[in-house]
Amino acid sequence: MPRVKRGKIALKRREKILKYTKGFKWGRKSKERAAKEALLHAWTHAYRDRKVKKRTNRALWQIQINAAVRPEGLNYSRFMSGLKKAKIEIDRKILSELARNHPEIFKEIVAKVK
């Protein structure tokens, strides 16, 4: 009986999985079963950490804003409540960028909040 080769679809599927695992360590880049398992974990972590990245960045911005307003005699929470009362609608990302790169503009904002 002649040898039967598997179809093209299965081969394409395997190649696609191994293409995704390029750069992984050990057998996880070359062995189909290990590669599938590695991808399941990798994609799970990637999905989760796209959400975590947003939380981490917001925490970083809050820390940077707090560090910038402390020398001005305020703390973070008083500064943010002052911003709301003064009806200044600038988000935390922009505020932290101003505090880092344009301290003179940031000091003007702090003066308005006071």
C-alpha positions as CSV (number, residue, x, y, z in Angstrom):
1,M,0.0,0.0,0.0
2,P,1.4,3.4,-0.9
3,R,2.3,6.0,1.7
4,V,-0.3,8.7,2.1
5,K,0.9,12.2,2.9
6,R,-1.3,14.4,5.0
7,G,-3.2,17.3,3.5
8,K,-1.9,20.9,3.1
9,I,-4.3,22.3,5.6
10,A,-2.7,20.5,8.6
11,L,0.7,21.5,7.5
12,K,-0.3,25.1,7.1
13,R,-1.8,25.1,10.6
14,R,1.4,23.7,12.1
15,E,3.5,26.2,10.2
16,K,1.3,29.0,11.4
17,I,1.6,28.0,15.1
18,L,5.4,27.6,14.7
19,K,5.6,31.1,13.1
20,Y,4.0,32.6,16.2
21,T,6.4,30.9,18.5
22,K,9.5,32.2,16.7
23,G,12.0,33.4,19.3
24,F,10.6,31.2,22.1
25,K,13.1,29.2,24.2
26,W,13.9,25.5,23.9
27,G,11.5,23.1,22.3
28,R,8.6,25.6,22.5
29,K,9.7,27.1,19.2
30,S,10.0,23.9,17.2
31,K,7.7,21.2,18.7
32,E,4.1,21.6,17.8
33,R,2.6,20.4,21.1
34,A,4.9,22.5,23.2
35,A,4.4,25.5,20.9
36,K,0.6,25.3,21.2
37,E,0.8,25.2,25.0
38,A,3.3,28.1,25.1
39,L,1.0,30.2,22.8
40,L,-2.0,29.6,25.0
41,H,-0.1,31.0,28.0
42,A,1.5,33.8,26.0
43,W,-1.7,35.0,24.6
44,T,-3.4,34.8,28.0
45,H,-0.7,36.9,29.6
46,A,-0.7,39.4,26.7
47,Y,-4.5,39.9,26.9
48,R,-4.3,40.4,30.7
49,D,-1.3,42.7,30.6
50,R,-2.9,45.0,28.0
51,K,-5.4,45.8,30.8
52,V,-2.7,45.9,33.5
53,K,-0.6,48.4,31.4
54,K,-3.4,51.0,31.7
55,R,-3.5,50.6,35.5
56,T,0.3,50.8,35.8
57,N,0.5,53.9,33.6
58,R,-2.2,55.7,35.6
59,A,-0.4,54.9,38.9
60,L,2.9,56.2,37.4
61,W,1.2,59.4,36.3
62,Q,-0.3,59.9,39.8
63,I,3.1,59.4,41.4
64,Q,4.7,61.9,39.0
65,I,2.0,64.5,39.6
66,N,2.3,64.1,43.3
67,A,6.1,64.5,43.2
68,A,5.6,67.7,41.2
69,V,3.0,69.4,43.4
70,R,4.7,68.6,46.7
71,P,7.3,71.4,46.4
72,E,4.4,73.8,45.7
73,G,2.8,73.0,49.1
74,L,0.0,70.7,47.9
75,N,-0.5,67.0,47.8
76,Y,-2.0,64.9,45.0
77,S,-5.5,64.6,46.3
78,R,-5.9,68.4,47.1
79,F,-4.4,69.2,43.7
80,M,-6.9,67.0,41.8
81,S,-9.9,68.3,43.8
82,G,-8.6,71.9,43.1
83,L,-8.5,71.1,39.4
84,K,-12.1,69.9,39.5
85,K,-13.2,73.0,41.4
86,A,-11.3,75.3,39.0
87,K,-12.9,73.4,36.1
88,I,-9.6,72.6,34.5
89,E,-10.1,69.4,32.5
90,I,-6.6,68.0,31.8
91,D,-6.0,64.3,32.2
92,R,-3.3,62.8,34.3
93,K,-1.2,61.7,31.4
94,I,-0.9,65.3,30.1
95,L,-0.4,66.7,33.6
96,S,2.5,64.3,34.3
97,E,4.0,65.2,30.9
98,L,3.8,68.9,31.7
99,A,5.3,68.3,35.2
100,R,8.3,66.5,33.6
101,N,8.9,68.4,30.4
102,H,7.4,71.9,31.0
103,P,7.6,72.7,34.7
104,E,6.9,76.4,34.2
105,I,3.5,75.7,32.6
106,F,2.8,73.2,35.3
107,K,3.5,75.8,38.0
108,E,1.0,78.1,36.3
109,I,-1.7,75.4,36.6
110,V,-0.8,74.8,40.2
111,A,-1.1,78.6,40.9
112,K,-4.6,78.6,39.4
113,V,-5.6,75.6,41.5
114,K,-4.4,77.3,44.7
